[in-house]
Amino acid sequence: MSHELIPEGLWTGDYYNEGTGKSDIFDTLKEECGVFGVFGHPDAASLSYYGLHALQHRGEESAGICVADGDSFNYHRDMGLVKEVFDKDKLESLKGNMSIGHVRYSTSGDSRITNAQPLVFKYREGNLAIATNGNIVNEPMLRRELEKAGSIFQTTSDTEVIAHLIARSPKDFVEAAKDALQRLVGGFAFLLMTNDKLLVASDPNGLRPLTMGRLGDAYIFTSETCALEVIGAETIRDVAPGELLILDREGLREERYTAPGRKALCAMEYIYFSRPDSDLNGSNLHSARKRMGSRMALESFIDADVVTGVPDSSISAAIGYAEQTGIPYELGLIKNKYTGRTFIQPSQELREQGVKMKLSAVRRVVEGKRVVMIDDSIVRGTTSRRIVNLLREAGATEVHVRITSPPFKNPCFYGIDTPDRRELIASAKSIEEICREINADSLSFLSVEGLISAIGGYDEQSYKGGLCLACFDNDYPTPIDFDGEEKMGCSC
């Protein structure tokens, strides 16, 4: 299609999902990436395809798979959804028993095929492919140091930094990778593959999820356990913070590249990002979210006629709130899944109307009713206001908003695409002010203590239950200040 035929402002870029995020009608937070790895299976590429399809919610902008057969690489990556990037012929051309795959979001401006992963390089020991989920906070400092030493970067992805660190090391691949990982500050889950080795690493705080599974004699690695279920693999365990797994012809070796730091798994994985059929540290996400809704009801009950959840991530919590209060749960909001992520109207008036292209209120359910609307977070506040107004336009007499997370006040440095602190409504306004801003009759947030309790105390002996809560309390588990050269969000 000629882009000259598309009305100005209708798309955010030249292709589906380019520059997703900041210009979306809904200002929800964006997870950046999902990774999937296979070692020791003849259909590694096909398994990766199905695994990435299960992880599609973690990245809808680009997808890629790289396979190795012991002697050489073959890979394919492109912009778009997994089902658009790969077809039968492409998958059949990817021969090998070892693979790494990736799905990606990016911030606006970084949408380009050169940043699509896995990134593939040639260096003195042969081929090297890297896929990662997360963010390296000190990447600008490392990049500047490497450029001064003569490195020439081909992408804006921070994943490329570790490739240069490995390539410049005189040590063998495994030891060079250990040294490189030790220099990184941030939250990350890495899959690094050569012709005959697969390395799997988690950051020292375990900020980004990474799980190991088995399918027969093959090892599987994934950002979420739902991808293991899809291919019929069993879950073995989570990759530990600071751990390095080495898989080659000798089998699996479990080592460390650094001592573990403070456990700090991203709380937003529980609240919003991961699929409800996934498990994190032995806790099922649907069950955890139901407990968040139940705890929300105990902390901030309001008498009403119906409870509804903002689809899809808040439905589990809404069910928990309804069960705890005895107020009927109803599908008061319906999500249209077929509008695409880039629908934008050319005027603000039509843009506001465009919310109805993605979400509809069920008039027969909410008309004349006092509604409790459950959502997982408030970012800028614009989405909540639009949804509250949808319910009011459909005839709801009262709309009470209950958020199953604490107020989101601080930006993320570990792989979540968050706005500047000044754009986070909770960083500048009180709960009462936010309530007025979103046009609700009442507003309450889940307490930090309630959140930790609802998640199930995945590690009750650890500080803050083993969770990173920095977006709520400004307590970051790693250094985040590198003389103004730190990087937030994600450009992996």
Secondary structure as GFF3:
##gff-version 3
##sequence-region A 1 492
A	DSSP	three_ten_helix	3	5	.	.	.	ID=ss1
A	DSSP	beta_strand	30	31	.	.	.	ID=ss2
A	DSSP	beta_strand	33	39	.	.	.	ID=ss3
A	DSSP	alpha_helix	44	54	.	.	.	ID=ss4
A	DSSP	three_ten_helix	56	58	.	.	.	ID=ss5
A	DSSP	beta_strand	62	68	.	.	.	ID=ss6
A	DSSP	beta_strand	73	79	.	.	.	ID=ss7
A	DSSP	alpha_helix	82	85	.	.	.	ID=ss8
A	DSSP	alpha_helix	88	92	.	.	.	ID=ss9
A	DSSP	beta_strand	98	104	.	.	.	ID=ss10
A	DSSP	three_ten_helix	113	115	.	.	.	ID=ss11
A	DSSP	beta_strand	119	123	.	.	.	ID=ss12
A	DSSP	beta_strand	126	136	.	.	.	ID=ss13
A	DSSP	alpha_helix	139	148	.	.	.	ID=ss14
A	DSSP	alpha_helix	159	167	.	.	.	ID=ss15
A	DSSP	alpha_helix	173	182	.	.	.	ID=ss16
A	DSSP	beta_strand	186	193	.	.	.	ID=ss17
A	DSSP	beta_strand	198	202	.	.	.	ID=ss18
A	DSSP	beta_strand	211	215	.	.	.	ID=ss19
A	DSSP	beta_strand	218	222	.	.	.	ID=ss20
A	DSSP	alpha_helix	226	231	.	.	.	ID=ss21
A	DSSP	beta_strand	234	238	.	.	.	ID=ss22
A	DSSP	beta_strand	243	248	.	.	.	ID=ss23
A	DSSP	beta_strand	251	256	.	.	.	ID=ss24
A	DSSP	beta_strand	265	266	.	.	.	ID=ss25
A	DSSP	alpha_helix	267	268	.	.	.	ID=ss26
A	DSSP	pi_helix	269	273	.	.	.	ID=ss27
A	DSSP	beta_strand	279	280	.	.	.	ID=ss28
A	DSSP	beta_strand	283	284	.	.	.	ID=ss29
A	DSSP	alpha_helix	285	299	.	.	.	ID=ss30
A	DSSP	beta_strand	306	309	.	.	.	ID=ss31
A	DSSP	alpha_helix	315	325	.	.	.	ID=ss32
A	DSSP	beta_strand	333	335	.	.	.	ID=ss33
A	DSSP	alpha_helix	348	353	.	.	.	ID=ss34
A	DSSP	alpha_helix	355	358	.	.	.	ID=ss35
A	DSSP	beta_strand	359	361	.	.	.	ID=ss36
A	DSSP	alpha_helix	363	366	.	.	.	ID=ss37
A	DSSP	beta_strand	370	375	.	.	.	ID=ss38
A	DSSP	alpha_helix	382	393	.	.	.	ID=ss39
A	DSSP	beta_strand	398	403	.	.	.	ID=ss40
A	DSSP	beta_strand	416	417	.	.	.	ID=ss41
A	DSSP	three_ten_helix	421	423	.	.	.	ID=ss42
A	DSSP	alpha_helix	425	428	.	.	.	ID=ss43
A	DSSP	alpha_helix	431	437	.	.	.	ID=ss44
A	DSSP	beta_strand	442	445	.	.	.	ID=ss45
A	DSSP	alpha_helix	448	455	.	.	.	ID=ss46
A	DSSP	three_ten_helix	463	466	.	.	.	ID=ss47
A	DSSP	beta_strand	467	468	.	.	.	ID=ss48
A	DSSP	alpha_helix	470	473	.	.	.	ID=ss49
###
